[in-house]
Amino acid sequence: MDRLKLEDCVNEICPWSGDPVSADSLTLLDGEVVGFCNPGCRDKFEKAIQHFKQCREQS
C-alpha cells in the first residue's frame, strides 16, 4: 500500500479529540484518508470499524 499523505486527508480535526490531525495518524476508510491527532486515536477508530464490520457479517 502507498504511504498515506496528510494532504489527501478528508478531515483536518480528529473526530475523537477535536485536535488537529497528524501525518503519523492516518488510516483508510472506504478508500478515503481519514486523520487523527495521534496513533492511539487512529487505532481506537480502526478497532471500532473492525468491530462494526464483524457485526455486519454476522447479521
C-alpha positions in Angstrom: 0.0 0.0 0.0 1.2 3.5 -0.8 2.1 5.7 2.1 -0.9 7.8 3.2 -0.5 11.5 2.9 -1.8 14.3 5.1 -2.7 16.4 2.0 -5.1 13.6 0.9 -6.9 13.6 4.3 -10.7 14.3 4.2 -10.6 16.0 7.7 -8.5 18.5 9.5 -9.7 17.8 13.0 -9.5 14.5 14.9 -13.1 13.1 15.4 -12.2 11.7 18.8 -10.3 14.7 20.4 -11.1 17.7 18.3 -7.3 18.4 17.9 -5.6 18.9 14.5 -4.8 15.7 12.6 -1.2 14.4 12.4 0.7 12.9 9.4 1.6 9.8 11.5 -2.0 9.1 12.4 -3.8 8.4 9.1 -5.9 5.5 8.0 -8.2 4.5 5.2 -12.0 4.2 5.4 -13.9 3.2 2.2 -10.9 4.4 0.1 -10.6 7.8 1.7 -7.8 9.0 4.0 -9.0 9.9 7.5 -6.8 11.6 10.0 -6.4 11.6 13.8 -4.4 13.6 16.2 -2.2 10.6 17.4 -1.8 6.9 16.7 -3.9 6.0 19.8 -7.0 7.7 18.4 -6.4 6.2 14.9 -6.0 2.7 16.5 -9.2 3.2 18.5 -11.1 4.1 15.3 -9.7 1.1 13.4 -10.7 -1.2 16.2 -14.2 0.2 16.2 -14.6 -0.1 12.4 -13.4 -3.7 12.5 -15.9 -4.5 15.3 -18.8 -3.0 13.2 -17.7 -4.9 10.1 -17.7 -8.2 12.0 -21.1 -7.4 13.4 -22.4 -6.7 9.9 -21.0 -10.0 8.6 -22.8 -11.9 11.4 -26.2 -10.5 10.7 
